[in-house]
Amino acid sequence: MKRSEALAVLIGTQIGAGVLGLPYAAKEVGLIPSILVLVGVMLLMLFTARIILYFSAKMGGAQLSTVAKKMLGRGGGLVMLISLTFMSFGALLAYIAGMGNVFAALFGVSPKVGALIF
């Protein structure tokens, strides 16, 4: 696995749909607790990303479902494939709903129409 690919995987684990809600959550709980939680979560994500990268690199750059299948058998690979599918679908829905609200505010249409425009 190339360094640029490893960096892309690490960045992909750090940035996701939940990033959009971080400022609101930080405002609700305060600065110091927010920083502590974010640093803790960052370390946990970095640790798990390194584990995933390690196994993927040992298996010639295999995808998550392939790694799970090789390590946990056919059932593990199937569970990983299903979980990745649901996670991707959920993130896609969150982005569509969020952008629908943004388009609704920008263009004065309903959020459903904004989501359709997006």
Backbone atoms as SQL, in Angstrom:
CREATE TABLE atoms (id INTEGER PRIMARY KEY, chain TEXT, resi INTEGER, resn TEXT, atom TEXT, x REAL, y REAL, z REAL);
INSERT INTO atoms VALUES
  (1, 'A', 1, 'MET', 'N', 0.854, -1.169, 0.000),
  (2, 'A', 1, 'MET', 'CA', 0.000, 0.000, 0.000),
  (3, 'A', 1, 'MET', 'C', 0.900, 1.232, 0.000),
  (4, 'A', 2, 'LYS', 'N', 0.602, 2.178, -0.881),
  (5, 'A', 2, 'LYS', 'CA', 1.386, 3.395, -0.975),
  (6, 'A', 2, 'LYS', 'C', 1.077, 4.325, 0.191),
  (7, 'A', 3, 'ARG', 'N', 2.011, 5.208, 0.478),
  (8, 'A', 3, 'ARG', 'CA', 1.797, 6.159, 1.566),
  (9, 'A', 3, 'ARG', 'C', 0.607, 7.064, 1.289),
  (10, 'A', 4, 'SER', 'N', 0.423, 7.450, 0.024),
  (11, 'A', 4, 'SER', 'CA', -0.699, 8.333, -0.298),
  (12, 'A', 4, 'SER', 'C', -2.033, 7.621, -0.073),
  (13, 'A', 5, 'GLU', 'N', -2.089, 6.317, -0.374),
  (14, 'A', 5, 'GLU', 'CA', -3.312, 5.558, -0.125),
  (15, 'A', 5, 'GLU', 'C', -3.568, 5.432, 1.373),
  (16, 'A', 6, 'ALA', 'N', -2.520, 5.183, 2.149),
  (17, 'A', 6, 'ALA', 'CA', -2.668, 5.090, 3.596),
  (18, 'A', 6, 'ALA', 'C', -3.146, 6.416, 4.173),
  (19, 'A', 7, 'LEU', 'N', -2.598, 7.524, 3.669),
  (20, 'A', 7, 'LEU', 'CA', -3.025, 8.838, 4.126),
  (21, 'A', 7, 'LEU', 'C', -4.492, 9.083, 3.781),
  (22, 'A', 8, 'ALA', 'N', -4.904, 8.662, 2.585),
  (23, 'A', 8, 'ALA', 'CA', -6.297, 8.835, 2.182),
  (24, 'A', 8, 'ALA', 'C', -7.232, 8.052, 3.096),
  (25, 'A', 9, 'VAL', 'N', -6.847, 6.849, 3.494),
  (26, 'A', 9, 'VAL', 'CA', -7.673, 6.059, 4.409),
  (27, 'A', 9, 'VAL', 'C', -7.755, 6.733, 5.770),
  (28, 'A', 10, 'LEU', 'N', -6.621, 7.233, 6.275),
  (29, 'A', 10, 'LEU', 'CA', -6.624, 7.921, 7.566),
  (30, 'A', 10, 'LEU', 'C', -7.489, 9.176, 7.531),
  (31, 'A', 11, 'ILE', 'N', -7.376, 9.949, 6.459),
  (32, 'A', 11, 'ILE', 'CA', -8.194, 11.151, 6.347),
  (33, 'A', 11, 'ILE', 'C', -9.663, 10.775, 6.248),
  (34, 'A', 12, 'GLY', 'N', -9.966, 9.706, 5.508),
  (35, 'A', 12, 'GLY', 'CA', -11.354, 9.259, 5.376),
  (36, 'A', 12, 'GLY', 'C', -11.958, 8.809, 6.694),
  (37, 'A', 13, 'THR', 'N', -11.127, 8.276, 7.595),
  (38, 'A', 13, 'THR', 'CA', -11.668, 7.864, 8.894),
  (39, 'A', 13, 'THR', 'C', -11.873, 9.066, 9.812),
  (40, 'A', 14, 'GLN', 'N', -11.139, 10.142, 9.573),
  (41, 'A', 14, 'GLN', 'CA', -11.236, 11.318, 10.430),
  (42, 'A', 14, 'GLN', 'C', -12.370, 12.259, 10.040),
  (43, 'A', 15, 'ILE', 'N', -12.709, 12.284, 8.752),
  (44, 'A', 15, 'ILE', 'CA', -13.710, 13.229, 8.259),
  (45, 'A', 15, 'ILE', 'C', -14.918, 12.441, 7.782),
  (46, 'A', 16, 'GLY', 'N', -16.067, 12.757, 8.310),
  (47, 'A', 16, 'GLY', 'CA', -17.292, 12.080, 7.911),
  (48, 'A', 16, 'GLY', 'C', -18.503, 12.968, 8.121),
  (49, 'A', 17, 'ALA', 'N', -19.652, 12.372, 8.020),
  (50, 'A', 17, 'ALA', 'CA', -20.898, 13.140, 8.127),
  (51, 'A', 17, 'ALA', 'C', -21.054, 13.784, 9.503),
  (52, 'A', 18, 'GLY', 'N', -20.517, 13.177, 10.549),
  (53, 'A', 18, 'GLY', 'CA', -20.661, 13.713, 11.895),
  (54, 'A', 18, 'GLY', 'C', -19.904, 15.005, 12.133),
  (55, 'A', 19, 'VAL', 'N', -18.931, 15.327, 11.276),
  (56, 'A', 19, 'VAL', 'CA', -18.140, 16.538, 11.442),
  (57, 'A', 19, 'VAL', 'C', -19.034, 17.775, 11.394),
  (58, 'A', 20, 'LEU', 'N', -20.107, 17.713, 10.617),
  (59, 'A', 20, 'LEU', 'CA', -20.979, 18.875, 10.482),
  (60, 'A', 20, 'LEU', 'C', -21.669, 19.227, 11.795),
  (61, 'A', 21, 'GLY', 'N', -21.862, 18.271, 12.685),
  (62, 'A', 21, 'GLY', 'CA', -22.537, 18.532, 13.951),
  (63, 'A', 21, 'GLY', 'C', -21.614, 18.884, 15.102),
  (64, 'A', 22, 'LEU', 'N', -20.316, 18.848, 14.893),
  (65, 'A', 22, 'LEU', 'CA', -19.373, 19.103, 15.984),
  (66, 'A', 22, 'LEU', 'C', -19.476, 20.505, 16.585),
  (67, 'A', 23, 'PRO', 'N', -19.594, 21.562, 15.802),
  (68, 'A', 23, 'PRO', 'CA', -19.702, 22.884, 16.430),
  (69, 'A', 23, 'PRO', 'C', -20.929, 23.008, 17.334),
  (70, 'A', 24, 'TYR', 'N', -22.045, 22.454, 16.930),
  (71, 'A', 24, 'TYR', 'CA', -23.253, 22.524, 17.760),
  (72, 'A', 24, 'TYR', 'C', -23.056, 21.737, 19.056),
  (73, 'A', 25, 'ALA', 'N', -22.497, 20.539, 18.952),
  (74, 'A', 25, 'ALA', 'CA', -22.274, 19.719, 20.140),
  (75, 'A', 25, 'ALA', 'C', -21.287, 20.401, 21.089),
  (76, 'A', 26, 'ALA', 'N', -20.244, 21.011, 20.539),
  (77, 'A', 26, 'ALA', 'CA', -19.258, 21.700, 21.378),
  (78, 'A', 26, 'ALA', 'C', -19.898, 22.880, 22.104),
  (79, 'A', 27, 'LYS', 'N', -20.802, 23.581, 21.433),
  (80, 'A', 27, 'LYS', 'CA', -21.480, 24.723, 22.058),
  (81, 'A', 27, 'LYS', 'C', -22.336, 24.265, 23.237),
  (82, 'A', 28, 'GLU', 'N', -22.926, 23.093, 23.124),
  (83, 'A', 28, 'GLU', 'CA', -23.826, 22.598, 24.161),
  (84, 'A', 28, 'GLU', 'C', -23.094, 22.106, 25.413),
  (85, 'A', 29, 'VAL', 'N', -21.886, 21.520, 25.267),
  (86, 'A', 29, 'VAL', 'CA', -21.203, 20.937, 26.428),
  (87, 'A', 29, 'VAL', 'C', -20.045, 21.777, 26.954),
  (88, 'A', 30, 'GLY', 'N', -19.533, 22.700, 26.162),
  (89, 'A', 30, 'GLY', 'CA', -18.434, 23.542, 26.617),
  (90, 'A', 30, 'GLY', 'C', -17.129, 23.206, 25.917),
  (91, 'A', 31, 'LEU', 'N', -16.187, 24.127, 25.999),
  (92, 'A', 31, 'LEU', 'CA', -14.932, 24.008, 25.258),
  (93, 'A', 31, 'LEU', 'C', -14.025, 22.900, 25.796),
  (94, 'A', 32, 'ILE', 'N', -13.760, 22.901, 27.094),
  (95, 'A', 32, 'ILE', 'CA', -12.814, 21.935, 27.669),
  (96, 'A', 32, 'ILE', 'C', -13.316, 20.496, 27.521),
  (97, 'A', 33, 'PRO', 'N', -14.575, 20.178, 27.895),
  (98, 'A', 33, 'PRO', 'CA', -15.037, 18.808, 27.679),
  (99, 'A', 33, 'PRO', 'C', -15.024, 18.407, 26.199),
  (100, 'A', 34, 'SER', 'N', -15.331, 19.347, 25.327),
  (101, 'A', 34, 'SER', 'CA', -15.318, 19.057, 23.887),
  (102, 'A', 34, 'SER', 'C', -13.920, 18.698, 23.409),
  (103, 'A', 35, 'ILE', 'N', -12.938, 19.465, 23.858),
  (104, 'A', 35, 'ILE', 'CA', -11.555, 19.192, 23.455),
  (105, 'A', 35, 'ILE', 'C', -11.111, 17.830, 23.973),
  (106, 'A', 36, 'LEU', 'N', -11.444, 17.518, 25.224),
  (107, 'A', 36, 'LEU', 'CA', -11.053, 16.222, 25.787),
  (108, 'A', 36, 'LEU', 'C', -11.693, 15.065, 25.028),
  (109, 'A', 37, 'VAL', 'N', -12.977, 15.195, 24.720),
  (110, 'A', 37, 'VAL', 'CA', -13.669, 14.136, 23.982),
  (111, 'A', 37, 'VAL', 'C', -13.092, 13.998, 22.577),
  (112, 'A', 38, 'LEU', 'N', -12.857, 15.120, 21.910),
  (113, 'A', 38, 'LEU', 'CA', -12.317, 15.066, 20.555),
  (114, 'A', 38, 'LEU', 'C', -10.924, 14.447, 20.512),
  (115, 'A', 39, 'VAL', 'N', -10.079, 14.780, 21.476),
  (116, 'A', 39, 'VAL', 'CA', -8.740, 14.186, 21.513),
  (117, 'A', 39, 'VAL', 'C', -8.836, 12.679, 21.786),
  (118, 'A', 40, 'GLY', 'N', -9.707, 12.293, 22.713),
  (119, 'A', 40, 'GLY', 'CA', -9.890, 10.867, 22.993),
  (120, 'A', 40, 'GLY', 'C', -10.401, 10.099, 21.791),
  (121, 'A', 41, 'VAL', 'N', -11.394, 10.651, 21.117),
  (122, 'A', 41, 'VAL', 'CA', -11.942, 9.996, 19.926),
  (123, 'A', 41, 'VAL', 'C', -10.899, 9.954, 18.814),
  (124, 'A', 42, 'MET', 'N', -10.127, 11.034, 18.674),
  (125, 'A', 42, 'MET', 'CA', -9.080, 11.065, 17.658),
  (126, 'A', 42, 'MET', 'C', -8.060, 9.952, 17.885),
  (127, 'A', 43, 'LEU', 'N', -7.638, 9.773, 19.132),
  (128, 'A', 43, 'LEU', 'CA', -6.672, 8.714, 19.436),
  (129, 'A', 43, 'LEU', 'C', -7.256, 7.331, 19.181),
  (130, 'A', 44, 'LEU', 'N', -8.517, 7.137, 19.552),
  (131, 'A', 44, 'LEU', 'CA', -9.170, 5.856, 19.289),
  (132, 'A', 44, 'LEU', 'C', -9.280, 5.579, 17.790),
  (133, 'A', 45, 'MET', 'N', -9.664, 6.587, 17.023),
  (134, 'A', 45, 'MET', 'CA', -9.781, 6.405, 15.572),
  (135, 'A', 45, 'MET', 'C', -8.421, 6.175, 14.929),
  (136, 'A', 46, 'LEU', 'N', -7.399, 6.866, 15.396),
  (137, 'A', 46, 'LEU', 'CA', -6.056, 6.668, 14.870),
  (138, 'A', 46, 'LEU', 'C', -5.579, 5.245, 15.145),
  (139, 'A', 47, 'PHE', 'N', -5.839, 4.762, 16.354),
  (140, 'A', 47, 'PHE', 'CA', -5.444, 3.404, 16.726),
  (141, 'A', 47, 'PHE', 'C', -6.165, 2.364, 15.861),
  (142, 'A', 48, 'THR', 'N', -7.477, 2.511, 15.695),
  (143, 'A', 48, 'THR', 'CA', -8.218, 1.536, 14.890),
  (144, 'A', 48, 'THR', 'C', -7.850, 1.635, 13.409),
  (145, 'A', 49, 'ALA', 'N', -7.574, 2.856, 12.919),
  (146, 'A', 49, 'ALA', 'CA', -7.156, 2.999, 11.522),
  (147, 'A', 49, 'ALA', 'C', -5.806, 2.319, 11.292),
  (148, 'A', 50, 'ARG', 'N', -4.914, 2.428, 12.257),
  (149, 'A', 50, 'ARG', 'CA', -3.612, 1.756, 12.121),
  (150, 'A', 50, 'ARG', 'C', -3.766, 0.241, 12.089),
  (151, 'A', 51, 'ILE', 'N', -4.690, -0.286, 12.884),
  (152, 'A', 51, 'ILE', 'CA', -4.938, -1.730, 12.865),
  (153, 'A', 51, 'ILE', 'C', -5.469, -2.158, 11.499),
  (154, 'A', 52, 'ILE', 'N', -6.445, -1.403, 10.987),
  (155, 'A', 52, 'ILE', 'CA', -7.016, -1.729, 9.680),
  (156, 'A', 52, 'ILE', 'C', -5.947, -1.643, 8.597),
  (157, 'A', 53, 'LEU', 'N', -5.140, -0.593, 8.626),
  (158, 'A', 53, 'LEU', 'CA', -4.071, -0.448, 7.638),
  (159, 'A', 53, 'LEU', 'C', -3.044, -1.564, 7.738),
  (160, 'A', 54, 'TYR', 'N', -2.737, -1.977, 8.944),
  (161, 'A', 54, 'TYR', 'CA', -1.774, -3.059, 9.136),
  (162, 'A', 54, 'TYR', 'C', -2.264, -4.345, 8.473),
  (163, 'A', 55, 'PHE', 'N', -3.503, -4.732, 8.773),
  (164, 'A', 55, 'PHE', 'CA', -4.029, -5.966, 8.196),
  (165, 'A', 55, 'PHE', 'C', -4.213, -5.846, 6.690),
  (166, 'A', 56, 'SER', 'N', -4.648, -4.691, 6.226),
  (167, 'A', 56, 'SER', 'CA', -4.821, -4.490, 4.793),
  (168, 'A', 56, 'SER', 'C', -3.482, -4.568, 4.064),
  (169, 'A', 57, 'ALA', 'N', -2.458, -3.962, 4.638),
  (170, 'A', 57, 'ALA', 'CA', -1.130, -4.010, 4.020),
  (171, 'A', 57, 'ALA', 'C', -0.570, -5.420, 4.013),
  (172, 'A', 58, 'LYS', 'N', -0.794, -6.172, 5.092),
  (173, 'A', 58, 'LYS', 'CA', -0.315, -7.560, 5.144),
  (174, 'A', 58, 'LYS', 'C', -1.013, -8.445, 4.121),
  (175, 'A', 59, 'MET', 'N', -2.214, -8.039, 3.696),
  (176, 'A', 59, 'MET', 'CA', -2.985, -8.831, 2.730),
  (177, 'A', 59, 'MET', 'C', -2.964, -8.200, 1.340),
  (178, 'A', 60, 'GLY', 'N', -1.939, -7.407, 1.060),
  (179, 'A', 60, 'GLY', 'CA', -1.773, -6.858, -0.281),
  (180, 'A', 60, 'GLY', 'C', -2.747, -5.744, -0.635),
  (181, 'A', 61, 'GLY', 'N', -3.177, -4.968, 0.334),
  (182, 'A', 61, 'GLY', 'CA', -4.085, -3.861, 0.067),
  (183, 'A', 61, 'GLY', 'C', -5.541, -4.273, -0.022),
  (184, 'A', 62, 'ALA', 'N', -5.912, -5.342, 0.679),
  (185, 'A', 62, 'ALA', 'CA', -7.282, -5.852, 0.625),
  (186, 'A', 62, 'ALA', 'C', -8.268, -4.866, 1.246),
  (187, 'A', 63, 'GLN', 'N', -9.519, -4.898, 0.757),
  (188, 'A', 63, 'GLN', 'CA', -10.591, -4.071, 1.301),
  (189, 'A', 63, 'GLN', 'C', -11.064, -4.647, 2.639),
  (190, 'A', 64, 'LEU', 'N', -11.875, -3.872, 3.366),
  (191, 'A', 64, 'LEU', 'CA', -12.320, -4.280, 4.702),
  (192, 'A', 64, 'LEU', 'C', -13.074, -5.612, 4.678),
  (193, 'A', 65, 'SER', 'N', -13.979, -5.783, 3.728),
  (194, 'A', 65, 'SER', 'CA', -14.753, -7.025, 3.702),
  (195, 'A', 65, 'SER', 'C', -13.856, -8.221, 3.388),
  (196, 'A', 66, 'THR', 'N', -12.833, -8.017, 2.563),
  (197, 'A', 66, 'THR', 'CA', -11.892, -9.098, 2.255),
  (198, 'A', 66, 'THR', 'C', -11.057, -9.447, 3.478),
  (199, 'A', 67, 'VAL', 'N', -10.606, -8.432, 4.194),
  (200, 'A', 67, 'VAL', 'CA', -9.834, -8.670, 5.419),
  (201, 'A', 67, 'VAL', 'C', -10.687, -9.432, 6.431),
  (202, 'A', 68, 'ALA', 'N', -11.936, -9.003, 6.603),
  (203, 'A', 68, 'ALA', 'CA', -12.825, -9.682, 7.547),
  (204, 'A', 68, 'ALA', 'C', -13.072, -11.118, 7.122),
  (205, 'A', 69, 'LYS', 'N', -13.239, -11.352, 5.830),
  (206, 'A', 69, 'LYS', 'CA', -13.474, -12.718, 5.337),
  (207, 'A', 69, 'LYS', 'C', -12.265, -13.612, 5.597),
  (208, 'A', 70, 'LYS', 'N', -11.063, -13.080, 5.357),
  (209, 'A', 70, 'LYS', 'CA', -9.855, -13.875, 5.582),
  (210, 'A', 70, 'LYS', 'C', -9.603, -14.130, 7.064),
  (211, 'A', 71, 'MET', 'N', -9.935, -13.142, 7.922),
  (212, 'A', 71, 'MET', 'CA', -9.663, -13.281, 9.347),
  (213, 'A', 71, 'MET', 'C', -10.780, -14.018, 10.087),
  (214, 'A', 72, 'LEU', 'N', -12.043, -13.790, 9.678),
  (215, 'A', 72, 'LEU', 'CA', -13.187, -14.310, 10.429),
  (216, 'A', 72, 'LEU', 'C', -14.017, -15.332, 9.667),
  (217, 'A', 73, 'GLY', 'N', -13.639, -15.617, 8.443),
  (218, 'A', 73, 'GLY', 'CA', -14.394, -16.582, 7.650),
  (219, 'A', 73, 'GLY', 'C', -15.468, -15.903, 6.821),
  (220, 'A', 74, 'ARG', 'N', -16.238, -16.722, 6.119),
  (221, 'A', 74, 'ARG', 'CA', -17.267, -16.219, 5.208),
  (222, 'A', 74, 'ARG', 'C', -18.306, -15.363, 5.939),
  (223, 'A', 75, 'GLY', 'N', -18.731, -15.783, 7.108),
  (224, 'A', 75, 'GLY', 'CA', -19.723, -15.022, 7.876),
  (225, 'A', 75, 'GLY', 'C', -19.211, -13.650, 8.274),
  (226, 'A', 76, 'GLY', 'N', -17.947, -13.565, 8.681),
  (227, 'A', 76, 'GLY', 'CA', -17.360, -12.280, 9.054),
  (228, 'A', 76, 'GLY', 'C', -17.292, -11.332, 7.873),
  (229, 'A', 77, 'GLY', 'N', -16.939, -11.863, 6.709),
  (230, 'A', 77, 'GLY', 'CA', -16.906, -11.031, 5.513),
  (231, 'A', 77, 'GLY', 'C', -18.282, -10.529, 5.130),
  (232, 'A', 78, 'LEU', 'N', -19.282, -11.389, 5.281),
  (233, 'A', 78, 'LEU', 'CA', -20.652, -10.998, 4.954),
  (234, 'A', 78, 'LEU', 'C', -21.168, -9.931, 5.918),
  (235, 'A', 79, 'VAL', 'N', -20.893, -10.103, 7.201),
  (236, 'A', 79, 'VAL', 'CA', -21.310, -9.109, 8.194),
  (237, 'A', 79, 'VAL', 'C', -20.638, -7.765, 7.913),
  (238, 'A', 80, 'MET', 'N', -19.352, -7.781, 7.560),
  (239, 'A', 80, 'MET', 'CA', -18.634, -6.539, 7.255),
  (240, 'A', 80, 'MET', 'C', -19.213, -5.884, 6.006),
  (241, 'A', 81, 'LEU', 'N', -19.512, -6.663, 4.986),
  (242, 'A', 81, 'LEU', 'CA', -20.092, -6.114, 3.762),
  (243, 'A', 81, 'LEU', 'C', -21.451, -5.473, 4.041),
  (244, 'A', 82, 'ILE', 'N', -22.279, -6.145, 4.820),
  (245, 'A', 82, 'ILE', 'CA', -23.609, -5.602, 5.155),
  (246, 'A', 82, 'ILE', 'C', -23.463, -4.334, 6.001),
  (247, 'A', 83, 'SER', 'N', -22.553, -4.334, 6.967),
  (248, 'A', 83, 'SER', 'CA', -22.390, -3.146, 7.812),
  (249, 'A', 83, 'SER', 'C', -21.851, -1.962, 7.009),
  (250, 'A', 84, 'LEU', 'N', -20.929, -2.208, 6.096),
  (251, 'A', 84, 'LEU', 'CA', -20.420, -1.127, 5.258),
  (252, 'A', 84, 'LEU', 'C', -21.504, -0.583, 4.331),
  (253, 'A', 85, 'THR', 'N', -22.354, -1.471, 3.846),
  (254, 'A', 85, 'THR', 'CA', -23.456, -1.042, 2.978),
  (255, 'A', 85, 'THR', 'C', -24.415, -0.151, 3.750),
  (256, 'A', 86, 'PHE', 'N', -24.815, -0.556, 4.953),
  (257, 'A', 86, 'PHE', 'CA', -25.729, 0.255, 5.759),
  (258, 'A', 86, 'PHE', 'C', -25.083, 1.577, 6.179),
  (259, 'A', 87, 'MET', 'N', -23.802, 1.538, 6.519),
  (260, 'A', 87, 'MET', 'CA', -23.112, 2.754, 6.917),
  (261, 'A', 87, 'MET', 'C', -23.040, 3.744, 5.751),
  (262, 'A', 88, 'SER', 'N', -22.725, 3.258, 4.574),
  (263, 'A', 88, 'SER', 'CA', -22.658, 4.126, 3.399),
  (264, 'A', 88, 'SER', 'C', -24.029, 4.691, 3.065),
  (265, 'A', 89, 'PHE', 'N', -25.053, 3.870, 3.148),
  (266, 'A', 89, 'PHE', 'CA', -26.412, 4.316, 2.871),
  (267, 'A', 89, 'PHE', 'C', -26.842, 5.379, 3.884),
  (268, 'A', 90, 'GLY', 'N', -26.534, 5.160, 5.156),
  (269, 'A', 90, 'GLY', 'CA', -26.881, 6.131, 6.189),
  (270, 'A', 90, 'GLY', 'C', -26.170, 7.457, 5.995),
  (271, 'A', 91, 'ALA', 'N', -24.876, 7.413, 5.649),
  (272, 'A', 91, 'ALA', 'CA', -24.134, 8.650, 5.404),
  (273, 'A', 91, 'ALA', 'C', -24.696, 9.383, 4.197),
  (274, 'A', 92, 'LEU', 'N', -25.052, 8.641, 3.162),
  (275, 'A', 92, 'LEU', 'CA', -25.641, 9.259, 1.974),
  (276, 'A', 92, 'LEU', 'C', -26.961, 9.941, 2.311),
  (277, 'A', 93, 'LEU', 'N', -27.797, 9.284, 3.097),
  (278, 'A', 93, 'LEU', 'CA', -29.071, 9.893, 3.511),
  (279, 'A', 93, 'LEU', 'C', -28.845, 11.152, 4.344),
  (280, 'A', 94, 'ALA', 'N', -27.862, 11.104, 5.230),
  (281, 'A', 94, 'ALA', 'CA', -27.579, 12.272, 6.062),
  (282, 'A', 94, 'ALA', 'C', -27.130, 13.456, 5.207),
  (283, 'A', 95, 'TYR', 'N', -26.275, 13.203, 4.232),
  (284, 'A', 95, 'TYR', 'CA', -25.828, 14.284, 3.359),
  (285, 'A', 95, 'TYR', 'C', -26.981, 14.830, 2.527),
  (286, 'A', 96, 'ILE', 'N', -27.829, 13.965, 2.002),
  (287, 'A', 96, 'ILE', 'CA', -28.964, 14.425, 1.199),
  (288, 'A', 96, 'ILE', 'C', -29.913, 15.259, 2.053),
  (289, 'A', 97, 'ALA', 'N', -30.223, 14.789, 3.258),
  (290, 'A', 97, 'ALA', 'CA', -31.125, 15.542, 4.136),
  (291, 'A', 97, 'ALA', 'C', -30.511, 16.882, 4.529),
  (292, 'A', 98, 'GLY', 'N', -29.235, 16.890, 4.877),
  (293, 'A', 98, 'GLY', 'CA', -28.568, 18.129, 5.269),
  (294, 'A', 98, 'GLY', 'C', -28.510, 19.130, 4.129),
  (295, 'A', 99, 'MET', 'N', -28.154, 18.663, 2.960),
  (296, 'A', 99, 'MET', 'CA', -28.083, 19.568, 1.807),
  (297, 'A', 99, 'MET', 'C', -29.473, 20.002, 1.367),
  (298, 'A', 100, 'GLY', 'N', -30.476, 19.155, 1.591),
  (299, 'A', 100, 'GLY', 'CA', -31.849, 19.563, 1.309),
  (300, 'A', 100, 'GLY', 'C', -32.248, 20.754, 2.151),
  (301, 'A', 101, 'ASN', 'N', -31.859, 20.741, 3.429),
  (302, 'A', 101, 'ASN', 'CA', -32.133, 21.887, 4.311),
  (303, 'A', 101, 'ASN', 'C', -31.359, 23.129, 3.879),
  (304, 'A', 102, 'VAL', 'N', -30.109, 22.939, 3.457),
  (305, 'A', 102, 'VAL', 'CA', -29.307, 24.071, 2.988),
  (306, 'A', 102, 'VAL', 'C', -29.932, 24.679, 1.737),
  (307, 'A', 103, 'PHE', 'N', -30.301, 23.834, 0.776),
  (308, 'A', 103, 'PHE', 'CA', -30.930, 24.332, -0.451),
  (309, 'A', 103, 'PHE', 'C', -32.272, 24.982, -0.157),
  (310, 'A', 104, 'ALA', 'N', -33.006, 24.443, 0.816),
  (311, 'A', 104, 'ALA', 'CA', -34.287, 25.040, 1.188),
  (312, 'A', 104, 'ALA', 'C', -34.076, 26.452, 1.723),
  (313, 'A', 105, 'ALA', 'N', -33.050, 26.637, 2.540),
  (314, 'A', 105, 'ALA', 'CA', -32.767, 27.963, 3.083),
  (315, 'A', 105, 'ALA', 'C', -32.259, 28.910, 2.002),
  (316, 'A', 106, 'LEU', 'N', -31.465, 28.389, 1.068),
  (317, 'A', 106, 'LEU', 'CA', -30.903, 29.249, 0.030),
  (318, 'A', 106, 'LEU', 'C', -31.935, 29.676, -1.009),
  (319, 'A', 107, 'PHE', 'N', -32.781, 28.730, -1.423),
  (320, 'A', 107, 'PHE', 'CA', -33.679, 28.985, -2.551),
  (321, 'A', 107, 'PHE', 'C', -35.137, 29.169, -2.154),
  (322, 'A', 108, 'GLY', 'N', -35.460, 29.054, -0.866),
  (323, 'A', 108, 'GLY', 'CA', -36.823, 29.256, -0.415),
  (324, 'A', 108, 'GLY', 'C', -37.784, 28.158, -0.835),
  (325, 'A', 109, 'VAL', 'N', -37.283, 26.946, -0.963),
  (326, 'A', 109, 'VAL', 'CA', -38.136, 25.799, -1.314),
  (327, 'A', 109, 'VAL', 'C', -38.260, 24.908, -0.085),
  (328, 'A', 110, 'SER', 'N', -39.093, 23.877, -0.166),
  (329, 'A', 110, 'SER', 'CA', -39.212, 22.947, 0.955),
  (330, 'A', 110, 'SER', 'C', -37.953, 22.074, 1.034),
  (331, 'A', 111, 'PRO', 'N', -37.651, 21.528, 2.217),
  (332, 'A', 111, 'PRO', 'CA', -36.474, 20.661, 2.340),
  (333, 'A', 111, 'PRO', 'C', -36.523, 19.443, 1.408),
  (334, 'A', 112, 'LYS', 'N', -37.720, 18.912, 1.158),
  (335, 'A', 112, 'LYS', 'CA', -37.822, 17.758, 0.243),
  (336, 'A', 112, 'LYS', 'C', -37.413, 18.151, -1.181),
  (337, 'A', 113, 'VAL', 'N', -37.885, 19.329, -1.612),
  (338, 'A', 113, 'VAL', 'CA', -37.497, 19.806, -2.949),
  (339, 'A', 113, 'VAL', 'C', -35.989, 20.108, -2.977),
  (340, 'A', 114, 'GLY', 'N', -35.470, 20.680, -1.892),
  (341, 'A', 114, 'GLY', 'CA', -34.037, 20.930, -1.798),
  (342, 'A', 114, 'GLY', 'C', -33.230, 19.650, -1.900),
  (343, 'A', 115, 'ALA', 'N', -33.705, 18.581, -1.248),
  (344, 'A', 115, 'ALA', 'CA', -33.023, 17.287, -1.341),
  (345, 'A', 115, 'ALA', 'C', -33.084, 16.745, -2.756),
  (346, 'A', 116, 'LEU', 'N', -34.199, 16.906, -3.421),
  (347, 'A', 116, 'LEU', 'CA', -34.316, 16.461, -4.815),
  (348, 'A', 116, 'LEU', 'C', -33.391, 17.249, -5.727),
  (349, 'A', 117, 'ILE', 'N', -33.254, 18.555, -5.472),
  (350, 'A', 117, 'ILE', 'CA', -32.333, 19.372, -6.267),
  (351, 'A', 117, 'ILE', 'C', -30.905, 18.880, -6.065),
  (352, 'A', 118, 'PHE', 'N', -30.567, 18.576, -4.824),
  (353, 'A', 118, 'PHE', 'CA', -29.219, 18.097, -4.530),
  (354, 'A', 118, 'PHE', 'C', -28.980, 16.763, -5.208);
